[in-house]
Amino acid sequence: MTIKQFNGTYFLNEDRILFRFNTQNQEEYRFWFTRRTTLFLLAASAHFLAKKLEQTHSPDVIKALNEFEKQAILDSVKSEASQAQVYESGVNFPLGFDPLLVMDITCALTKNGEKIAKIEDVKDGVIDESLSVDFVLPGGANLNLKLAGNTLQTMRVLLDQLRLQAGWGDAILQATNTPNEDEVFQAKSSQNISIH
């Protein structure tokens, strides 16, 4: 599946984002992102992108690279908007026409297509270009996306703009190791509950 376009809309009454993307095969996928899943996806993807870049760059260079990529994408979006590029709705809807609520999200770096257990185990900068992102859907279904470079950054810029529009604040990442050390290291979102 090759992603062609992303689209998102914040719905105030739902306090959710309708996130959709289409593919080169004219398929369209539609999801509801809550505040929790959106903030987690932004925080986790930023964390893993930084971990990947740490293998070859200093923290100052990483920050500059991220800002440069974000600005380049924003400039590209502005020039495309002036040319009135419209989102092309899909013809086929593999998961159905109605948006599905994303219950949870997991993210992981990959090496040779396999999720990495621990970043410390990776030698010689052999991390894959793409980030593995899993959308956990109702009923236990799972949609895995392998998002590389510009595609990942484009999605991040869109979600960040929608986050600002919604007034959701900044993302905070909580990382946990799975009980089995041989399992994949995954950052998982969790809901903070406070009682007053």
C-alpha positions as CSV (number, residue, x, y, z in Angstrom):
1,M,0.0,0.0,0.0
2,T,1.5,3.3,-1.1
3,I,0.0,6.3,0.5
4,K,-0.9,9.2,-1.8
5,Q,-2.6,11.8,0.3
6,F,-3.5,12.6,3.9
7,N,-6.5,14.5,5.0
8,G,-7.8,15.5,8.4
9,T,-10.6,17.6,9.9
10,Y,-11.1,18.5,13.5
11,F,-14.8,18.1,14.7
12,L,-15.4,20.4,17.7
13,N,-18.7,18.6,18.7
14,E,-17.0,15.2,18.7
15,D,-13.6,16.6,20.0
16,R,-12.0,14.2,17.5
17,I,-10.1,14.3,14.3
18,L,-11.4,12.6,11.2
19,F,-8.2,11.3,9.7
20,R,-8.2,9.7,6.3
21,F,-5.7,8.8,3.7
22,N,-5.8,7.4,0.1
23,T,-3.5,5.2,-1.8
24,Q,-2.2,4.9,-5.3
25,N,-4.7,2.1,-5.8
26,Q,-7.7,4.4,-5.1
27,E,-8.3,2.9,-1.7
28,E,-9.3,5.1,1.2
29,Y,-9.0,4.5,4.9
30,R,-11.0,6.6,7.5
31,F,-10.4,6.8,11.2
32,W,-11.4,8.8,14.2
33,F,-8.4,10.0,16.3
34,T,-9.1,11.1,19.9
35,R,-6.9,13.6,21.7
36,R,-5.1,10.8,23.4
37,T,-4.2,8.8,20.3
38,T,-3.3,12.0,18.3
39,L,-1.0,13.3,21.1
40,F,0.6,9.9,21.5
41,L,1.3,9.4,17.8
42,L,2.9,12.8,17.6
43,A,5.1,12.2,20.7
44,A,6.0,8.7,19.9
45,S,6.9,9.4,16.3
46,A,9.0,12.4,17.3
47,H,10.8,10.2,19.9
48,F,11.6,7.4,17.5
49,L,12.7,9.8,14.7
50,A,15.1,11.4,17.2
51,K,16.4,8.0,18.3
52,K,17.0,7.1,14.7
53,L,18.9,10.3,14.0
54,E,20.9,10.0,17.2
55,Q,22.9,7.3,15.6
56,T,24.5,9.7,13.1
57,H,23.8,13.2,14.4
58,S,24.2,15.4,17.4
59,P,21.1,16.7,19.3
60,D,21.5,20.2,17.8
61,V,21.7,18.8,14.3
62,I,18.6,16.7,14.9
63,K,16.6,19.7,16.1
64,A,17.7,21.7,13.1
65,L,16.9,18.8,10.7
66,N,13.4,18.4,12.1
67,E,12.7,22.1,11.9
68,F,14.0,22.2,8.4
69,E,11.8,19.3,7.3
70,K,8.7,20.6,9.0
71,Q,9.2,24.1,7.4
72,A,9.8,22.5,4.0
73,I,6.5,20.5,4.3
74,L,4.6,23.6,5.4
75,D,6.0,25.6,2.5
76,S,5.0,22.7,0.1
77,V,1.5,22.6,1.5
78,K,1.1,26.4,1.1
79,S,2.2,26.3,-2.5
80,E,0.0,23.3,-3.2
81,A,-2.9,25.1,-1.6
82,S,-2.4,28.0,-3.9
83,Q,-2.8,25.6,-6.8
84,A,-6.0,24.3,-5.2
85,Q,-5.0,20.6,-4.9
86,V,-8.1,18.8,-3.7
87,Y,-8.1,15.6,-1.7
88,E,-9.1,12.7,-3.9
89,S,-11.6,10.5,-2.2
90,G,-11.1,6.8,-2.7
91,V,-13.1,4.4,-4.8
92,N,-12.6,1.3,-2.6
93,F,-12.9,1.3,1.2
94,P,-11.2,-1.8,2.5
95,L,-12.2,-1.2,6.1
96,G,-15.7,0.2,5.2
97,F,-17.0,3.7,4.4
98,D,-17.6,4.8,8.0
99,P,-14.6,5.9,10.0
100,L,-13.3,3.5,12.7
101,L,-12.3,4.7,16.1
102,V,-8.6,4.1,16.7
103,M,-8.5,2.5,20.2
104,D,-4.7,2.6,20.7
105,I,-1.5,3.2,18.7
106,T,1.9,1.5,18.9
107,C,5.0,2.7,17.2
108,A,8.4,1.0,16.7
109,L,11.6,1.4,14.7
110,T,12.4,-1.5,12.3
111,K,15.5,-3.3,11.1
112,N,15.1,-5.4,7.9
113,G,11.4,-5.0,8.3
114,E,11.2,-6.4,11.8
115,K,10.4,-4.4,14.9
116,I,13.4,-3.6,17.0
117,A,13.4,-4.9,20.6
118,K,15.9,-2.4,22.0
119,I,17.5,0.5,20.2
120,E,20.8,-0.2,22.0
121,D,21.0,-3.5,20.1
122,V,21.3,-1.8,16.8
123,K,24.8,-1.4,15.5
124,D,26.2,0.6,12.6
125,G,23.1,2.7,11.9
126,V,21.2,-0.1,10.2
127,I,17.7,1.1,11.2
128,D,15.2,1.0,8.4
129,E,14.0,4.3,6.9
130,S,10.4,3.6,7.9
131,L,8.6,3.7,11.3
132,S,6.1,1.0,12.0
133,V,2.8,2.4,13.2
134,D,0.0,0.1,14.3
135,F,-3.6,1.4,14.7
136,V,-5.5,-0.8,17.1
137,L,-9.1,-0.9,16.0
138,P,-12.4,-2.1,17.6
139,G,-12.8,-5.8,17.9
140,G,-9.0,-6.4,18.1
141,A,-8.3,-5.6,14.5
142,N,-4.9,-4.0,13.7
143,L,-3.7,-1.9,10.7
144,N,0.1,-1.6,10.3
145,L,1.6,1.2,8.3
146,K,5.3,1.5,7.4
147,L,5.8,5.3,7.2
148,A,9.1,6.6,5.8
149,G,10.7,10.0,5.7
150,N,8.6,12.5,4.0
151,T,5.3,10.6,4.3
152,L,5.8,10.4,8.1
153,Q,6.7,14.0,8.3
154,T,3.7,15.1,6.2
155,M,1.4,13.1,8.5
156,R,3.0,14.6,11.5
157,V,2.6,18.2,10.2
158,L,-1.1,17.6,9.4
159,L,-1.8,16.1,12.9
160,D,0.2,18.9,14.6
161,Q,-1.8,21.6,12.8
162,L,-5.1,19.9,13.8
163,R,-3.8,19.5,17.4
164,L,-3.2,23.3,17.5
165,Q,-6.6,24.0,16.0
166,A,-8.2,21.8,18.6
167,G,-6.3,23.4,21.5
168,W,-5.2,20.0,22.8
169,G,-1.8,21.1,24.1
170,D,1.5,19.3,23.8
171,A,2.1,15.6,23.7
172,I,3.7,13.7,26.5
173,L,5.2,10.3,25.9
174,Q,5.1,7.4,28.4
175,A,7.3,4.5,27.4
176,T,7.0,1.0,28.7
177,N,8.9,-2.2,28.0
178,T,6.8,-5.3,27.3
179,P,7.1,-7.9,30.0
180,N,9.1,-10.2,27.8
181,E,12.5,-8.6,27.1
182,D,12.7,-10.4,23.7
183,E,9.5,-8.7,22.6
184,V,9.4,-5.5,20.7
185,F,10.1,-2.3,22.6
186,Q,6.9,-0.3,22.2
187,A,5.8,3.0,23.4
188,K,2.2,2.7,24.5
189,S,-0.3,5.3,25.3
190,S,-2.0,5.3,28.7
191,Q,-4.9,7.3,30.1
192,N,-4.0,9.3,33.2
193,I,-6.8,9.3,35.7
194,S,-6.8,11.6,38.7
195,I,-9.3,11.7,41.5
196,H,-9.8,14.9,43.5
